[in-house]
Amino acid sequence: MLDALKSGRCDGYVAWEPYVSKAGLQAEERIFMYSKDIWPHHPCCVVIATDKFIKQKPEQLRKFLKVHLEATEYVNTHKDETALILGGKLGSNKIIEANALKHVEFIAIPTPEFENNIIKLIEIQKKLGYIEHDLTLDQILNTDFLPK
């Protein structure tokens, strides 16, 4: 995307971090808005498990979610170290990754606001025709295996 933007093959793109920060810092292109400007605290990345996995390996799921929680807490409390790690893993640099981290919210346990926004997202998807029937939060969100 960034190469296409820099070469003029496209005039703009919609992307996720760190590609937004990369365009703004490396290519000196203009960032029009971040997703939080469109919808503050919008529901985003989630962990998904199949019913089969949940039934057959509930302890593995609990362990995974515990590690996910610990990793999320680390990211939220160690921004500089996280930026350095991400830069190395993604072949980027600490400055781009530190900037990207400013624009992403990381949560491991859904808050009431997150849950309400999931319901809003379902309503939007239904209006757009992506979902045919109403869904309840209990039908799509299972927090039974999260660390207590």
MDTraj code that builds the backbone (N, CA, C; nanometers):
import mdtraj as md
import numpy as np

residues = "MET LEU ASP ALA LEU LYS SER GLY ARG CYS ASP GLY TYR VAL ALA TRP GLU PRO TYR VAL SER LYS ALA GLY LEU GLN ALA GLU GLU ARG ILE PHE MET TYR SER LYS ASP ILE TRP PRO HIS HIS PRO CYS CYS VAL VAL ILE ALA THR ASP LYS PHE ILE LYS GLN LYS PRO GLU GLN LEU ARG LYS PHE LEU LYS VAL HIS LEU GLU ALA THR GLU TYR VAL ASN THR HIS LYS ASP GLU THR ALA LEU ILE LEU GLY GLY LYS LEU GLY SER ASN LYS ILE ILE GLU ALA ASN ALA LEU LYS HIS VAL GLU PHE ILE ALA ILE PRO THR PRO GLU PHE GLU ASN ASN ILE ILE LYS LEU ILE GLU ILE GLN LYS LYS LEU GLY TYR ILE GLU HIS ASP LEU THR LEU ASP GLN ILE LEU ASN THR ASP PHE LEU PRO LYS".split()
xyz = np.array([
    [0.0819, -0.1188, 0.0000],
    [0.0000, 0.0000, 0.0000],
    [0.0866, 0.1256, 0.0000],
    [0.1867, 0.1245, 0.0860],
    [0.2728, 0.2421, 0.0960],
    [0.3492, 0.2655, -0.0334],
    [0.3987, 0.1585, -0.0949],
    [0.4691, 0.1723, -0.2228],
    [0.3766, 0.2281, -0.3306],
    [0.2521, 0.1799, -0.3330],
    [0.1557, 0.2296, -0.4318],
    [0.1256, 0.3772, -0.4077],
    [0.1177, 0.4167, -0.2831],
    [0.0925, 0.5564, -0.2498],
    [0.2107, 0.6446, -0.2905],
    [0.3312, 0.6002, -0.2538],
    [0.4512, 0.6789, -0.2859],
    [0.4740, 0.6909, -0.4364],
    [0.4401, 0.5863, -0.5109],
    [0.4645, 0.5879, -0.6560],
    [0.3512, 0.6539, -0.7336],
    [0.2417, 0.6882, -0.6647],
    [0.1298, 0.7516, -0.7325],
    [0.0315, 0.6547, -0.7948],
    [0.0491, 0.5235, -0.7710],
    [-0.0451, 0.4243, -0.8254],
    [-0.1801, 0.4295, -0.7530],
    [-0.1818, 0.4896, -0.6348],
    [-0.3079, 0.5128, -0.5648],
    [-0.2991, 0.6484, -0.4957],
    [-0.4137, 0.7065, -0.4701],
    [-0.4170, 0.8388, -0.4071],
    [-0.4363, 0.8308, -0.2567],
    [-0.4707, 0.7131, -0.2076],
    [-0.4916, 0.6965, -0.0648],
    [-0.5313, 0.5538, -0.0338],
    [-0.5325, 0.5213, 0.0931],
    [-0.5762, 0.3886, 0.1342],
    [-0.6265, 0.3899, 0.2771],
    [-0.7025, 0.2878, 0.3097],
    [-0.7502, 0.2651, 0.4454],
    [-0.6698, 0.1476, 0.4979],
    [-0.6103, 0.1633, 0.6142],
    [-0.5256, 0.0569, 0.6676],
    [-0.5265, 0.0593, 0.8197],
    [-0.4570, -0.0342, 0.8772],
    [-0.4422, -0.0473, 1.0207],
    [-0.2987, -0.0098, 1.0566],
    [-0.2772, 0.0094, 1.1835],
    [-0.1424, 0.0406, 1.2309],
    [-0.0548, -0.0839, 1.2224],
    [0.0715, -0.0697, 1.1923],
    [0.1528, 0.0519, 1.1841],
    [0.1566, 0.1154, 1.0456],
    [0.0757, 0.0639, 0.9505],
    [0.0829, 0.1134, 0.8132],
    [0.0381, 0.2588, 0.8008],
    [-0.0512, 0.3012, 0.8895],
    [-0.0927, 0.4413, 0.8888],
    [0.0242, 0.5286, 0.9332],
    [0.0856, 0.4935, 1.0445],
    [0.1988, 0.5712, 1.0951],
    [0.3165, 0.5684, 0.9979],
    [0.3366, 0.4551, 0.9332],
    [0.4440, 0.4433, 0.8340],
    [0.4255, 0.5445, 0.7214],
    [0.3030, 0.5564, 0.6726],
    [0.2755, 0.6513, 0.5640],
    [0.3014, 0.7940, 0.6097],
    [0.2606, 0.8248, 0.7316],
    [0.2779, 0.9602, 0.7824],
    [0.4215, 0.9950, 0.8149],
    [0.4989, 0.8982, 0.8608],
    [0.6362, 0.9260, 0.9026],
    [0.7397, 0.8952, 0.7948],
    [0.7225, 0.7867, 0.7205],
    [0.8218, 0.7498, 0.6198],
    [0.7965, 0.8179, 0.4859],
    [0.6719, 0.8219, 0.4460],
    [0.6403, 0.8749, 0.3138],
    [0.6003, 1.0222, 0.3199],
    [0.5876, 1.0725, 0.4414],
    [0.5454, 1.2108, 0.4630],
    [0.4139, 1.2408, 0.3920],
    [0.3248, 1.1422, 0.3950],
    [0.1924, 1.1589, 0.3374],
    [0.0975, 1.2061, 0.4463],
    [-0.0142, 1.2584, 0.4052],
    [-0.1101, 1.3136, 0.5003],
    [-0.2047, 1.2055, 0.5508],
    [-0.2176, 1.1972, 0.6813],
    [-0.3133, 1.1057, 0.7431],
    [-0.4411, 1.1851, 0.7651],
    [-0.5493, 1.1400, 0.7041],
    [-0.6757, 1.2125, 0.7163],
    [-0.7432, 1.1878, 0.8493],
    [-0.7455, 1.0638, 0.8923],
    [-0.8068, 1.0336, 1.0206],
    [-0.7683, 0.8936, 1.0660],
    [-0.7845, 0.8732, 1.1937],
    [-0.7645, 0.7423, 1.2549],
    [-0.9012, 0.6819, 1.2812],
    [-0.9075, 0.5508, 1.2959],
    [-1.0370, 0.4858, 1.3176],
    [-1.1063, 0.5393, 1.4421],
    [-1.0292, 0.5801, 1.5429],
    [-1.0912, 0.6344, 1.6646],
    [-1.1612, 0.7674, 1.6376],
    [-1.1239, 0.8359, 1.5266],
    [-1.1926, 0.9596, 1.4886],
    [-1.3293, 0.9299, 1.4278],
    [-1.3432, 0.8135, 1.3688],
    [-1.4701, 0.7719, 1.3095],
    [-1.5625, 0.7171, 1.4183],
    [-1.5052, 0.6304, 1.5038],
    [-1.5839, 0.5663, 1.6091],
    [-1.4920, 0.5429, 1.7293],
    [-1.4977, 0.6324, 1.8292],
    [-1.4130, 0.6135, 1.9479],
    [-1.4429, 0.4807, 2.0178],
    [-1.3395, 0.4126, 2.0583],
    [-1.3489, 0.2860, 2.1332],
    [-1.4268, 0.1781, 2.0569],
    [-1.4161, 0.1804, 1.9229],
    [-1.4880, 0.0817, 1.8423],
    [-1.4371, -0.0590, 1.8723],
    [-1.5246, -0.1583, 1.8606],
    [-1.4791, -0.2956, 1.8811],
    [-1.3868, -0.3361, 1.7668],
    [-1.2807, -0.4006, 1.8023],
    [-1.1828, -0.4397, 1.7014],
    [-1.1362, -0.5816, 1.7331],
    [-1.0118, -0.6051, 1.7173],
    [-0.9516, -0.7382, 1.7273],
    [-1.0055, -0.8186, 1.8457],
    [-1.0409, -0.9421, 1.8180],
    [-1.0952, -1.0311, 1.9197],
    [-1.0282, -1.1679, 1.9097],
    [-1.0457, -1.2482, 2.0112],
    [-0.9986, -1.3864, 2.0102],
    [-1.1190, -1.4740, 1.9780],
    [-1.1015, -1.5631, 1.8835],
    [-1.2096, -1.6524, 1.8421],
    [-1.1652, -1.7971, 1.8615],
    [-1.2550, -1.8781, 1.9149],
    [-1.2288, -2.0219, 1.9301],
    [-1.3505, -2.0975, 1.8797],
    [-1.3263, -2.2113, 1.8186],
    [-1.4380, -2.2940, 1.7716],
    [-1.5047, -2.3630, 1.8906],
    [-1.6304, -2.4020, 1.8705],
    [-1.7006, -2.4766, 1.9750],
    [-1.6260, -2.6060, 2.0064],
    [-1.5731, -2.6700, 1.9027],
    [-1.4991, -2.7945, 1.9206],
    [-1.3783, -2.7732, 2.0127],
    [-1.3004, -2.6671, 1.9864],
    [-1.1830, -2.6387, 2.0697],
    [-1.2249, -2.6069, 2.2134],
    [-1.3302, -2.5280, 2.2292],
    [-1.3772, -2.4915, 2.3627],
    [-1.4167, -2.6159, 2.4411],
    [-1.4871, -2.7084, 2.3761],
    [-1.5326, -2.8296, 2.4440],
    [-1.4191, -2.9270, 2.4720],
    [-1.3268, -2.9414, 2.3754],
    [-1.2223, -3.0424, 2.3893],
    [-1.0999, -2.9935, 2.4670],
    [-1.0730, -2.8638, 2.4670],
    [-0.9509, -2.8133, 2.5298],
    [-0.9754, -2.6856, 2.6101],
    [-1.0680, -2.6910, 2.7050],
    [-1.0997, -2.5696, 2.7813],
    [-0.9813, -2.5160, 2.8620],
    [-0.8965, -2.6047, 2.9120],
    [-0.7813, -2.5577, 2.9904],
    [-0.6795, -2.4869, 2.9017],
    [-0.6613, -2.5362, 2.7802],
    [-0.5703, -2.4681, 2.6865],
    [-0.6236, -2.3288, 2.6540],
    [-0.7545, -2.3179, 2.6377],
    [-0.8157, -2.1883, 2.6110],
    [-0.7943, -2.0945, 2.7290],
    [-0.8145, -2.1439, 2.8505],
    [-0.7910, -2.0616, 2.9708],
    [-0.6454, -2.0142, 2.9766],
    [-0.5514, -2.1040, 2.9491],
    [-0.4092, -2.0671, 2.9513],
    [-0.3789, -1.9623, 2.8443],
    [-0.4322, -1.9836, 2.7241],
    [-0.4100, -1.8882, 2.6161],
    [-0.4628, -1.7502, 2.6551],
    [-0.5846, -1.7461, 2.7084],
    [-0.6443, -1.6175, 2.7446],
    [-0.5698, -1.5502, 2.8596],
    [-0.5127, -1.6296, 2.9488],
    [-0.4310, -1.5731, 3.0570],
    [-0.3054, -1.5079, 2.9983],
    [-0.2398, -1.5763, 2.9049],
    [-0.1209, -1.5203, 2.8401],
    [-0.1592, -1.3965, 2.7593],
    [-0.2733, -1.4027, 2.6919],
    [-0.3220, -1.2877, 2.6157],
    [-0.3434, -1.1672, 2.7081],
    [-0.4019, -1.1895, 2.8229],
    [-0.4235, -1.0831, 2.9210],
    [-0.2903, -1.0258, 2.9677],
    [-0.1962, -1.1135, 3.0007],
    [-0.0644, -1.0671, 3.0457],
    [0.0078, -0.9888, 2.9364],
    [-0.0016, -1.0352, 2.8134],
    [0.0620, -0.9653, 2.7018],
    [-0.0028, -0.8287, 2.6796],
    [-0.1339, -0.8239, 2.6888],
    [-0.2048, -0.6967, 2.6727],
    [-0.1641, -0.5984, 2.7817],
    [-0.1566, -0.6454, 2.9035],
    [-0.1134, -0.5588, 3.0146],
    [0.0292, -0.5098, 2.9926],
    [0.1154, -0.5969, 2.9412],
    [0.2539, -0.5575, 2.9135],
    [0.2583, -0.4486, 2.8065],
    [0.1862, -0.4698, 2.6986],
    [0.1833, -0.3716, 2.5902],
    [0.1353, -0.2361, 2.6428],
    [0.0323, -0.2383, 2.7253],
    [-0.0248, -0.1131, 2.7761],
    [0.0627, -0.0434, 2.8799],
    [0.1515, -0.1164, 2.9431],
    [0.2348, -0.0560, 3.0483],
    [0.3820, -0.0426, 3.0096],
    [0.4207, -0.0965, 2.8959],
    [0.5602, -0.0907, 2.8504],
    [0.5651, -0.0497, 2.7028],
    [0.5179, 0.0702, 2.6752],
    [0.5061, 0.1163, 2.5355],
    [0.6413, 0.1208, 2.4648],
    [0.7446, 0.1721, 2.5313],
    [0.8762, 0.1823, 2.4660],
    [0.9323, 0.0453, 2.4306],
    [0.9251, -0.0476, 2.5261],
    [0.9766, -0.1820, 2.5009],
    [0.8951, -0.2516, 2.3911],
    [0.7636, -0.2318, 2.3949],
    [0.6769, -0.2912, 2.2937],
    [0.7106, -0.2366, 2.1556],
    [0.7321, -0.1062, 2.1463],
    [0.7679, -0.0450, 2.0175],
    [0.8988, -0.1023, 1.9649],
    [0.9943, -0.1236, 2.0530],
    [1.1232, -0.1810, 2.0136],
    [1.1058, -0.3248, 1.9641],
    [1.0287, -0.4036, 2.0352],
    [1.0024, -0.5424, 1.9962],
    [0.9301, -0.5470, 1.8611],
    [0.8263, -0.4655, 1.8467],
    [0.7506, -0.4631, 1.7211],
    [0.8376, -0.4198, 1.6039],
    [0.9200, -0.3186, 1.6265],
    [1.0089, -0.2722, 1.5201],
    [1.0987, -0.3842, 1.4697],
    [1.1514, -0.4626, 1.5624],
    [1.2372, -0.5741, 1.5247],
    [1.1617, -0.6846, 1.4531],
    [1.0443, -0.7175, 1.5026],
    [0.9659, -0.8266, 1.4442],
    [0.9068, -0.7905, 1.3081],
    [0.8688, -0.6638, 1.2920],
    [0.8020, -0.6221, 1.1686],
    [0.8969, -0.5565, 1.0688],
    [1.0234, -0.5469, 1.1054],
    [1.1192, -0.4836, 1.0154],
    [1.0954, -0.3345, 1.0015],
    [1.0385, -0.2779, 1.1024],
    [1.0075, -0.1352, 1.1044],
    [1.1100, -0.0663, 1.1945],
    [1.0701, 0.0384, 1.2611],
    [1.1584, 0.0981, 1.3608],
    [1.0771, 0.1441, 1.4804],
    [1.1466, 0.1713, 1.5877],
    [1.0831, 0.2042, 1.7154],
    [0.9969, 0.3304, 1.7059],
    [1.0403, 0.4274, 1.6286],
    [0.9661, 0.5536, 1.6188],
    [0.8289, 0.5307, 1.5540],
    [0.8278, 0.4566, 1.4442],
    [0.7009, 0.4270, 1.3772],
    [0.6099, 0.3463, 1.4683],
    [0.6666, 0.2450, 1.5322],
    [0.5852, 0.1586, 1.6188],
    [0.5352, 0.2337, 1.7415],
    [0.6155, 0.3206, 1.7988],
    [0.5718, 0.4003, 1.9145],
    [0.4572, 0.4926, 1.8737],
    [0.4671, 0.5504, 1.7553],
    [0.3589, 0.6356, 1.7058],
    [0.2326, 0.5537, 1.6822],
    [0.2487, 0.4352, 1.6241],
    [0.1339, 0.3482, 1.5970],
    [0.0633, 0.3095, 1.7263],
    [0.1389, 0.2813, 1.8301],
    [0.0797, 0.2392, 1.9575],
    [-0.0075, 0.3481, 2.0200],
    [0.0161, 0.4729, 1.9841],
    [-0.0657, 0.5830, 2.0361],
    [-0.2075, 0.5787, 1.9815],
    [-0.2268, 0.5088, 1.8711],
    [-0.3549, 0.5119, 1.8019],
    [-0.4329, 0.3812, 1.8106],
    [-0.3864, 0.2894, 1.8938],
    [-0.4524, 0.1597, 1.9066],
    [-0.4832, 0.1357, 2.0538],
    [-0.6055, 0.0896, 2.0793],
    [-0.6437, 0.0521, 2.2156],
    [-0.6351, -0.0990, 2.2289],
    [-0.5713, -0.1438, 2.3343],
    [-0.5590, -0.2870, 2.3581],
    [-0.6344, -0.3222, 2.4860],
    [-0.7325, -0.4120, 2.4732],
    [-0.8032, -0.4630, 2.5902],
    [-0.8098, -0.6153, 2.5782],
    [-0.8084, -0.6814, 2.6907],
    [-0.8169, -0.8276, 2.6908],
    [-0.9462, -0.8755, 2.7539],
    [-1.0060, -0.7910, 2.8341],
    [-1.1334, -0.8248, 2.8977],
    [-1.2344, -0.7190, 2.8548],
    [-1.3416, -0.7612, 2.7884],
    [-1.4393, -0.6640, 2.7381],
    [-1.4982, -0.5777, 2.8494],
    [-1.5016, -0.4492, 2.8239],
    [-1.5652, -0.3546, 2.9153],
    [-1.7120, -0.3410, 2.8758],
    [-1.7945, -0.2849, 2.9627],
    [-1.9346, -0.2613, 2.9229],
    [-1.9442, -0.1750, 2.7963],
    [-1.8567, -0.0763, 2.7813],
    [-1.8582, 0.0069, 2.6607],
    [-1.8258, -0.0769, 2.5366],
    [-1.7282, -0.1659, 2.5470],
    [-1.6930, -0.2550, 2.4358],
    [-1.8125, -0.3420, 2.3991],
    [-1.8778, -0.3972, 2.4997],
    [-1.9943, -0.4821, 2.4753],
    [-2.1066, -0.4037, 2.4076],
    [-2.1336, -0.2822, 2.4540],
    [-2.2360, -0.1985, 2.3909],
    [-2.2003, -0.1676, 2.2463],
    [-2.0726, -0.1451, 2.2203],
    [-2.0294, -0.1167, 2.0838],
    [-2.0399, -0.2386, 1.9933],
    [-2.0265, -0.3582, 2.0496],
    [-2.0482, -0.4801, 1.9712],
    [-2.1938, -0.4844, 1.9244],
    [-2.2861, -0.4524, 2.0153],
    [-2.4283, -0.4503, 1.9792],
    [-2.4531, -0.3466, 1.8704],
    [-2.3912, -0.2284, 1.8817],
    [-2.4051, -0.1250, 1.7788],
    [-2.3507, -0.1741, 1.6448],
    [-2.2384, -0.2448, 1.6494],
    [-2.1788, -0.2974, 1.5268],
    [-2.2716, -0.4005, 1.4614],
    [-2.3343, -0.4840, 1.5413],
    [-2.4299, -0.5826, 1.4891],
    [-2.5455, -0.5102, 1.4209],
    [-2.5953, -0.4028, 1.4846],
    [-2.7057, -0.3264, 1.4260],
    [-2.6650, -0.2651, 1.2923],
    [-2.5446, -0.2117, 1.2842],
    [-2.4945, -0.1538, 1.1589],
    [-2.4844, -0.2615, 1.0513],
    [-2.4281, -0.3766, 1.0881],
    [-2.4129, -0.4846, 0.9911],
    [-2.5481, -0.5368, 0.9443],
    [-2.6458, -0.5367, 1.0324],
    [-2.7803, -0.5808, 0.9935],
    [-2.8403, -0.4817, 0.8941],
    [-2.8268, -0.3519, 0.9207],
    [-2.8786, -0.2496, 0.8286],
    [-2.8118, -0.2590, 0.6921],
    [-2.6850, -0.2951, 0.6892],
    [-2.6116, -0.3075, 0.5636],
    [-2.6397, -0.4397, 0.4919],
    [-2.7093, -0.5300, 0.5594],
    [-2.7443, -0.6573, 0.4987],
    [-2.6419, -0.7678, 0.5195],
    [-2.5414, -0.7444, 0.6019],
    [-2.4403, -0.8468, 0.6282],
    [-2.4919, -0.9520, 0.7263],
    [-2.5839, -0.9122, 0.8116],
    [-2.6444, -1.0023, 0.9101],
    [-2.7948, -0.9981, 0.8893],
    [-2.8570, -1.1153, 0.8839],
    [-3.0011, -1.1210, 0.8579],
    [-3.0853, -1.1137, 0.9847],
    [-3.0344, -1.1684, 1.0945],
    [-3.1135, -1.1793, 1.2168],
    [-3.0456, -1.1048, 1.3310],
    [-3.1261, -1.0646, 1.4283],
    [-3.0696, -1.0029, 1.5477],
    [-2.9847, -1.1056, 1.6216],
    [-2.8780, -1.0581, 1.6807],
    [-2.7932, -1.1427, 1.7639],
    [-2.7827, -1.0783, 1.9013],
    [-2.7791, -1.1615, 2.0031],
    [-2.7586, -1.1092, 2.1381],
    [-2.6101, -1.1167, 2.1706],
    [-2.5701, -1.0416, 2.2688],
    [-2.4309, -1.0434, 2.3119],
    [-2.3896, -1.1839, 2.3565],
    [-2.4812, -1.2546, 2.4230],
    [-2.4505, -1.3911, 2.4682],
    [-2.4265, -1.4873, 2.3521],
    [-2.4830, -1.4587, 2.2372],
    [-2.4641, -1.5457, 2.1207],
    [-2.3256, -1.5285, 2.0570],
    [-2.2628, -1.4158, 2.0791],
    [-2.1355, -1.3906, 2.0131],
    [-2.0173, -1.3661, 2.1072],
    [-2.0457, -1.3476, 2.2341],
    [-1.9372, -1.3175, 2.3287],
    [-1.9453, -1.4111, 2.4481],
    [-1.8412, -1.4892, 2.4673],
    [-1.8343, -1.5821, 2.5793],
    [-1.7114, -1.5452, 2.6627],
    [-1.7359, -1.4958, 2.7817],
    [-1.6249, -1.4553, 2.8690],
    [-1.5994, -1.5576, 2.9805],
    [-1.6619, -1.6749, 2.9713],
    [-1.6504, -1.7766, 3.0749],
    [-1.5074, -1.8222, 3.0996],
    [-1.4220, -1.8137, 2.9982],
    [-1.2871, -1.8691, 3.0087],
    [-1.1807, -1.7637, 3.0391],
    [-1.2246, -1.6391, 3.0551],
    [-1.1297, -1.5320, 3.0877],
    [-1.0813, -1.5459, 3.2310],
    [-0.9596, -1.5022, 3.2580],
    [-0.9085, -1.5057, 3.3956],
    [-0.9986, -1.4210, 3.4867],
    [-1.0204, -1.4725, 3.6035],
    [-1.1061, -1.3990, 3.7011],
    [-1.0211, -1.3118, 3.7891],
])
top = md.Topology()
chain = top.add_chain()
for i, resn in enumerate(residues, 1):
    res = top.add_residue(resn, chain, resSeq=i)
    for name in ("N", "CA", "C"):
        top.add_atom(name, md.element.get_by_symbol(name[0]), res)
traj = md.Trajectory(xyz[None], top)
